[in-house]
Amino acid sequence: MNTSPRTRTVTAAVVTTGLFLAVTACTNSGSTTSASSSTGPTTAGTADAQQVVSPSGSAAGPGCTHQTYAGGVPQLDVTDGKTVVGFSQSESTSNPFRATETRSIEDEAKRLGVKLIERNANADVNAQNSQIEDMIAQGAKVLIVAPENSDGLGPALAQAKAKKIPVLTIDRTVTGTACSDFIAFIGSDFYGQAQTAADDLAGATGSKAQVAILQGTPGNNVSADRTKGFTDQVGSKYPGMTVVASQTGNFDQTDGQKVMEQLLQAHPGINAVYAENDAMALGVIQAIKSAGKTPGKDIKIVSIDGIQQAVQDVATGQLVADIETNPRFGPLAFQSLKDFFGSTGVQPKVIIKDSHFTSANAQQALAQGLVY
């Protein structure tokens, strides 16, 4: 994930649902555009404030357009009320991230008058392939896909490419080449999130800790980047911190609790935990309590996602910090499609700005409705 210095800043004013939000978009050198949403409490006092993102600004080099994508695809107006846009969600909307992501896509489609069809794969990559192929059969001319994993969508992507149907990926990458197999990736800087998590945990432990890492589901870029970013940061900056155990908890609360219970028995000296998502962090908290220890006191925990329960745990001191993974892709996704079918183009990576919840701002963010 590109973490090079930002080289240009453009500010855009956005009006939505009666609320005003100043949005700053930054661009990184290379081929990554960074798009920002509000990163702290605003006077709007509602979660709608963070539904707005802006891809203003462009990175060096030409962006991907319909003319350059896979040898050229038909130009479309996705807002004409006739062009069918398919949205493939990877996991159940019982997950707060997925619920917010889906709602953001639906709300923006409705606002723009987009004809949207949807499918949910419920964490089954084979089902996601079939559902994408079904949406193509139902007349979808462009696709927004939240992949279940990075490697498993080859069949559906190949069919879309053969039929000259462009695919925009959000929140996880897919195997292939930007502007050939897919338009671009829109999502968080997962490597950078992990670096921030390492810094937070170092600050909470005086940079002296025996750390357990609960990794996400194998086979996707999110878990890989969140592991590497953390271990790279610890290895380069914090010699007093030692990763004594690293095991997958599959981004799942129940699995996270079971794994943490096992790790506490095998490594009783663990005094710090890095959970690669909030669901596992909630399981970690339960495991620590079951072991007769106090989360936030005996064992420091840092997590990533930004769901309401985890941010509440930051406010009460059970978690040190929580780095948001912003799921509000609707405005940015549809603007990216407009740019793709227009002359502006879309860069291979468009990085959305995430909030950072600590003891200093967690309660205020909760009170103002800025947490999903």
N, C-alpha and C positions, 0 to 999 in steps of 0.2 A: 504494500500500500504506500502511495506516495506521501511522504511527510516532509517534502522540501519546503523552503520558506515561501510564504505567499508573496506575490509580486505586484498585485494590483487589486484595488478595492473599488467596488461600485455600489452605491446605495440606491435602493428603490423604495418608493412609497407604495404600499398596497392597501386597498380597501376591500374588506370582505365582511359579509353579514353584519354590516353596520359598525364594524370595528376598524380602527386605524392602527396599522403596525408598520413601523419603519424596519425594513429588512436590509441587512448588509450582506452582499455576496462577495466572496473573495476568490481569487483564482490562484492556483499553485502553478509554479513553473512546470513545464512539461505538458502532458496531455490530460490534466485533471482540472475540472472546474469545481469549485467549492461553493455551495449554496447554503445560506444561513437562514435559520428561523430564530425567533426570540430565544435567548439563552438564559433569561432570568425573569423574575416576576415583572409584569407590566400593569399599567393602569386599567387595562381592559378587564382584568379580573375573571377571565374565562379561558377554558382550554382552546376555544376557537382561535385565540391569538396565535397559538403555535401551529395552526393548520396551514399557515401561509409560509411558503418558501419561495425563493426567487433564484433563477439561474442566471441573473444578470452578469455580464462580463464574459469573456471568452479566453481560454488558454491559448498558448502559442500553437500555430498550425491550424489547418482547416478542420472543421467539424464534419461529422458524417451527415450526409443528406440523402434524400431518396434517389438522387442521381448517381451517387457513389456507392450506395449500399448494394453489395452482392451483384454488381454489374448493372444496377439500376432497377428500381421498382416504380409502379405507377404513383403519380402524385395524388394525394388525397386531402380532403378537408374533413378532419375528424369531428368537426363541430357542425356539419351540415344536416345532422339529424337522420342521415341515410347510411353513412359509412358505419359498419358494425365494428366495434372495438371489443376484443375479448380480454377478460381479466382472469388469470389463473392464480388462485390463492393456494399456497402450499399446505397450510395447516389450519386446524380448527379455530374458529373465532372465539372459542372459550378462552384462548390465550389473549390477554389484553393487547399485546403488540399486534396480533393478527386482526383483532376486532377493530382497533384504531386504524390500522393500515387499510382494511377493507372499506371502512366508513369514509376515510379520506378520499379513496378512489371513487366511491359511489357519489359522494357529495359533490366532488368537482365535476364528475361526468354530468350530473344533474344540472349543475350551475351552467355548464357550457352547452347543454342540449345534446350531449353525446349519446348515441345509441349503444348501450353497454350490455354485454352478456357476460355471465360469471360462472365459474366452476370452483369448487374447493376439493383438493386432493386428500385432505385429512391425513397428511404425513405419509402418503403412499406415492412414491415416485412413479410406479407403473400406472397408477390411476391418473397421475398428472399428465403423463404422456397421452393416455387415451382421451382425457378430457380436452387437452389442447387440440388434438386431432379432431375431436367432435366439434369444437368451436369453429375450426376451419371449415368443417362440413356444413355448419350452420350459417356460414357466410362471413365470418370474421375476416377483415382485410388488414388488420394490424393487431398485435397482441402485446399486452403488458403481463409479464410473468414474474411471480415471486417463486423462485425455484425451491423445490424440496431439498435438493442437494446439487452440488456443482457439476457432477459427472453423469447424472442419470437421464438427462433430457435430450440425448442425441437423436432418438427417433422422431420426436415431435419437432425439434428444431430443423431437422433435415427436411421434413415434409413442408414446414413453413417456408423454408428457403426455396425449395423446388417450386412452390406455388407463388413465389415473390411476395410473401407476407412478412413484413418486418416485425421483429420482436424486440421489445424494450424490457430489460431485466431490472428488477428492483430488489433490494435488501440482501441478496446473495448473488454471486457470480455464477456463470455457467462455463463449461469448457468450450473453447472455440475462439474465434477472432472477432473483435469489435468491428463493426461496419461490414461484416461479411456473414457471420453466423448470428449475430445479434447487433442491435444498434449501439447500445452502450449499457453500462452498469450504473445505476443510481443507488447510493447507499451510504453507510457510515464508513469512517476511517477506522476499521476494526483494529488495525495494528496500533494506531494512535490511542484508541480507547484503552488498550491494554497497557500502554506506557503510562497513561494517567493513573490507571489502577495501581501499578507498581509504585508510583510516586506517593499515592495516597496511603498505601500500606506501609511504605517506608516511614512516612511522617508519623503514622500512628504507633509504630513500634520502635522509634528511634533508630531505624535502619538496622536493627538486630532482631532477626526472627527466623524461626523454623516454619516454612511456608508449605501449605498443601494447596495444590491447584486442582479444582474440579473443572475438567474440560468439557466442552460441548460435544455434540454428536460428530463422530468421525465422518470424513468425506465431504465436508464443505469448507469453503474459504473462511467463513466466520470463525469457526473454532480454530483453524490453523493459524490465522492471523492473531487471534486473541491469545493464543498460547505463545507464539513467537515474540510478539510485542512485549509481553510481560517478562519472559525469560531473558530476552535481549536487554531490556531496561535494567533488570536486577543484576545481570552479569556485568554490565558496563558501569553501573553507578553505585551499587549497594553490595559491597563485598561481605558485609555482615549479615546479609540475608541469604538463607540456603533453602532451596526447594527440596524438601525431603520426600515428597510424594506428588505424583501427577497422574490422575486417573479420570476416565470419562464418567460423567454423570448424565450424559445424553440430553442435556438441556431440560431435565425433568426433575420435579421436586421430590418425588418418591425415590428415584434412583439416587439423587443427590444426598438424601438423608441416609440411605443405606451405605453408600460409599463413604460418607463422612464418619459414620459409626465404625466402619472397618478401619479407616485411617487413624482414628483416635486410639483404637486398640493397638494398632501396629506401631504408631508413632506418638506416644503419650506426650512428647515434648512440643507438639505443634502449638504454636501460639498465634498463627496468622493463617488466613484462608483467602484465596482469590477464587471466586466463583465466576465462571464465564457467562452466566446469565442469572437473572433474579429468581427464576424458579428453583434452581439448584441452591441459591443462597438461602431461600426460605427453608429448604430441607436441611441445610447446614445448621441453621439456627436451632431447629428442633433436635438434631443429633447432639449438638453441644449441650443443650439443656438436659437431654436424656442422660448425658454423661456426668451430670452434676456440676457443670461449669456454666459460667455466665458469658453469653455472647456480647462482645463489645468491651468486656473487661478482661476476662481470662484469655479470650481468643478474639483477635481483631479480624473483621471480615470486610472485604471490598467486593462489590459486584458490578455488573453491567446490565442495563436495560432501561431502568427508570419507571417500572410499574408502581402503581400507587402504594401497595403494601410495602414494597422495599423502601420507597422514599419515606414512608411513615417510620420504618425501622431505622432509617438514618436519623430522623428527627428525634427518636427516643433513645438513640445511642447504641442500638444493637448492631447496626452496620456503621462502618466508618464513613463510607461514601458510596454513591451509586452513579455511574456514568450512563447517561441516557443513550439509547439507540432510537433515534427519531423515526417513528413509523408514518409520519404525515406526508406521504408521497404524492397525493393527488394533484395539487397545483403544479408541482415540479414535473411530474410524469407527463401531464397533458401539455405543459409548456414545451417540454422536450420534444414531444411529437409534433407540435406546431413548428418548432425550429427545424426538425428533421424534414418535414414536408415543405418548408420554406427555404430561405437562402442562408439562414444563420448557421445551421448545422448543430450537431451535438458532439461533445468531446467523449472519448472512450470511457472515462470515469467522471461522474458527477457526484461530488461528496457533499452530503447534507450535514449541516451543523447540528451537533448534539449538545444538550445541556449537561451540567456537572453538579450533582446534588451533594452537598456537604452539610455538616451541622449548622453552618452559617446561613444556609438559604432553604433548607428542605421544608421547614414548617411554613415559610412564606409561600413557596411554590405550591404546596398543598392547599393552602388557604385561598390562593388565587386561581385554582383550577388549572394549573399548568402541567399537571401530571396525568398520564393516561392509565 
